[in-house]
Amino acid sequence: MKRIHALEWEDLRWFPGSWRDYGTDYLRFIAVKFDMYKPILPILKKGLDASGNQDWVDCASGGGGGLIRLASELKKEYSNLKIFLTDYYPNTKAFERTLLENPDIFRFETQSVNAMDLPAHLQNKFRTLFGAFHHFRPDDARRILQNAVDTNSPIAIFEPVGKNVMSCISMLFVILNVLLLTPFIRPVRWQVLPFIYIIPIIPLYVMWDGVASILRTYSKEELQSLVSQLNNSHKFEWEISKVQQGPMPIYYLLGTRK
């Protein structure tokens, strides 16, 4: 199915920040609780090795909590590992909580960082996007990849949903998951609870954005098309595939300098 850039509420500037932050916290909880990204460790190692250093810039980080387990595993092999959390709408309180988990590894940017044009001090490092690339329309998605090529920065993009039956089925349980899991998500955001348990707007928004994410996700063929349109694309090796541990595959694109 061809990509459809459906509306995602969290992309809207006027969308309540506390609701957007809850969505970030919910996704972080799911990623950590189920160790969703464990199968991608070999891909991250390829990116770090290709960068020539042990610095890693994560774009559109949300709260960054989904990287905690990955960071702990990678630290065993990369003793000088540093992870820089960035976002266009930085959730600094969530960044601070992630930093407390491992202050030797994590750093964060308090200012807005555009994944299409990283500031000079964050270039020439391995960069990633987790569950965020689908937010960008094709022209902007190309700009993200082009900036990586132009600055000789290895890049990896991961999407935990795809246009497949399992992704669609998982969306059917989102409302129930929000209702059941919210009491275990920290920090407790008291201001959002009425909109979860009394007027259930937030469960509906999370489900809607999940379905929109599926419609927005780039297929393998669409990713290949984006790569083929880049200037100097031939200077990078491009790997587009998926890894799977359990029922849900993780789709990825990895670009490294030749």
C-alpha positions in Angstrom: 0.0 0.0 0.0 1.3 3.5 -0.9 2.3 5.7 2.0 -0.5 8.1 3.2 0.5 11.1 5.3 -2.4 10.9 7.7 -3.0 13.4 10.5 -1.1 12.7 13.7 -2.3 14.9 16.6 1.1 15.2 18.3 2.5 16.9 15.2 0.3 19.9 15.7 1.9 22.9 17.3 -1.3 23.7 19.4 -1.6 20.2 20.7 -1.5 20.2 24.6 2.1 19.6 25.7 1.0 17.5 28.6 -0.9 15.1 26.3 2.1 15.0 23.9 4.4 14.2 26.8 2.1 11.5 28.0 2.3 9.9 24.6 6.1 10.0 24.8 6.0 8.4 28.3 3.6 5.7 27.1 5.9 4.7 24.2 8.9 4.8 26.4 7.2 2.5 28.9 6.2 0.0 26.2 9.7 0.0 24.7 11.4 -0.6 28.1 8.9 -3.0 29.5 9.0 -5.3 26.5 12.6 -4.6 25.6 11.3 -3.9 22.1 14.6 -2.8 20.5 16.9 -5.5 21.7 17.1 -7.2 18.2 18.7 -4.0 16.7 21.9 -4.1 18.8 24.0 -5.5 15.9 22.8 -2.6 13.7 23.7 0.0 16.3 27.1 -1.5 16.6 27.6 -1.2 12.8 26.7 2.5 13.0 29.0 3.2 15.9 31.9 1.4 14.3 31.4 3.3 11.1 31.4 6.6 12.8 35.0 6.2 14.1 34.0 7.4 17.6 31.6 6.3 20.3 29.2 9.4 20.1 25.6 8.7 19.2 23.0 11.5 18.5 19.4 10.4 18.8 17.0 12.7 16.9 13.3 13.1 17.8 14.1 11.3 21.0 10.8 11.9 22.8 11.9 11.1 26.4 14.9 8.9 25.4 13.9 6.3 27.9 13.6 3.6 25.3 17.4 3.7 24.8 18.2 2.9 28.5 18.5 -0.8 28.0 20.3 -0.5 24.7 22.8 1.9 26.3 23.5 -0.5 29.1 24.2 -3.3 26.7 26.4 -1.2 24.4 28.4 0.2 27.3 29.8 -3.3 27.9 31.6 -3.0 24.5 31.9 0.8 24.0 33.4 2.1 27.2 33.3 5.7 26.1 29.8 5.7 24.8 27.9 9.0 24.9 24.3 9.4 23.8 23.0 12.9 23.0 19.2 13.1 23.2 17.5 15.7 21.0 14.1 16.7 19.8 12.2 19.4 18.0 9.9 19.6 21.0 12.4 18.7 23.8 10.8 17.1 26.8 13.6 18.2 29.2 12.0 16.7 32.3 11.9 13.3 30.6 15.5 13.8 29.4 16.5 14.5 33.0 15.0 11.3 34.2 16.8 9.3 31.4 20.1 11.1 32.4 19.6 9.9 36.0 19.4 6.3 34.8 23.0 6.5 33.5 24.7 9.9 33.8 27.9 8.5 32.4 26.3 7.9 29.0 23.4 10.3 28.5 23.5 14.0 27.5 20.7 16.1 26.1 20.0 19.3 24.2 17.6 21.7 25.9 17.1 23.7 22.7 15.0 22.6 19.7 17.0 20.4 17.3 15.8 19.9 13.7 16.7 16.4 12.4 16.9 17.8 8.9 19.8 20.2 9.9 21.7 19.2 12.9 23.9 21.9 14.5 27.7 21.7 13.9 28.6 20.2 17.3 26.3 17.2 16.7 27.6 16.4 13.2 30.1 13.7 12.2 28.6 11.4 14.8 26.3 8.3 14.5 22.7 9.5 14.4 19.4 7.6 14.8 15.6 8.1 14.7 13.4 5.7 16.5 9.7 5.5 15.5 9.9 9.0 14.1 10.9 9.0 10.5 7.3 8.5 9.4 6.5 11.9 10.8 8.3 13.5 7.9 6.9 14.0 4.4 9.1 12.7 1.6 10.9 16.0 0.9 11.8 16.4 4.6 12.7 12.7 4.9 15.2 13.2 2.1 16.6 16.2 3.8 17.3 14.1 6.9 19.2 11.5 4.8 20.9 14.2 2.7 22.2 16.0 5.8 23.7 12.7 7.1 25.4 12.2 3.7 26.6 15.8 3.5 28.2 15.6 7.0 29.6 12.1 6.6 27.4 10.9 9.5 26.3 7.3 9.7 22.5 7.1 10.2 20.1 4.5 11.3 16.3 4.7 11.2 14.0 2.3 13.1 10.3 1.8 12.8 8.5 -0.6 15.1 5.4 -0.6 13.0 4.9 -1.5 9.3 2.1 -2.0 6.9 1.3 -5.5 8.1 -1.4 -7.5 9.9 0.4 -7.6 13.3 0.8 -3.8 13.4 -2.9 -3.3 12.6 -3.9 -5.9 15.2 -1.8 -4.2 17.9 -3.6 -0.9 17.4 -6.9 -2.7 18.5 -5.5 -3.0 22.0 -4.1 0.5 22.4 -7.1 1.9 24.3 -7.1 -1.0 26.7 -3.3 -0.8 27.2 -3.5 2.9 28.0 -6.3 2.3 30.6 -4.4 -0.6 32.2 -0.8 0.6 32.0 -1.2 4.3 33.0 -1.0 3.6 36.8 2.5 2.1 36.2 3.9 4.9 34.0 6.2 7.3 35.8 6.0 10.1 36.4 2.3 10.3 37.1 0.9 13.1 35.1 -2.1 14.1 37.2 -3.3 16.7 34.7 -4.0 14.0 32.0 -5.8 11.5 34.2 -9.2 13.0 33.8 -8.7 12.8 30.0 -7.9 9.1 30.3 -10.4 7.8 32.8 -13.3 10.3 32.7 -13.3 11.7 29.2 -11.1 9.2 27.4 -9.7 11.6 24.8 -6.1 10.5 25.3 -6.6 6.8 24.7 -8.3 7.7 21.5 -5.5 10.1 20.5 -2.9 7.5 21.1 -4.8 4.9 19.1 -5.4 7.4 16.3 -1.8 8.4 16.1 -0.8 4.7 16.1 -3.0 3.9 13.1 -1.7 7.1 11.3 1.8 5.9 12.0 1.1 2.7 10.1 -0.3 4.6 7.1 2.7 7.0 7.1 5.4 4.4 7.4 7.7 4.2 4.4 7.9 0.8 2.7 11.2 -0.8 1.6 10.6 0.4 -1.9 9.8 3.9 -0.8 13.0 4.1 1.3 15.0 2.8 -1.7 13.5 5.6 -3.8 14.4 8.2 -1.2 18.0 7.0 -1.1 18.3 6.9 -4.8 17.4 10.6 -5.1 20.2 11.8 -2.7 23.2 13.7 -3.9 26.3 11.5 -3.5 24.2 8.6 -2.3 26.9 6.3 -3.9 29.3 7.4 -1.1 27.3 5.5 1.4 26.4 1.8 1.8 22.6 1.5 2.4 21.0 -1.4 4.2 17.2 -1.6 4.3 15.6 -4.6 6.0 14.0 -5.8 9.2 14.9 -7.8 12.3 12.5 -9.7 14.4 12.3 -11.2 17.9 8.8 -12.2 18.7 5.7 -11.2 16.8 6.6 -7.6 16.0 9.4 -6.9 13.4 11.6 -3.7 13.6 12.1 -2.2 10.2 15.3 -0.3 9.6 17.5 1.7 7.3 21.2 1.9 7.9 23.5 4.2 6.0 27.3 4.1 6.5 30.2 5.7 4.7 32.0 3.5 2.2 
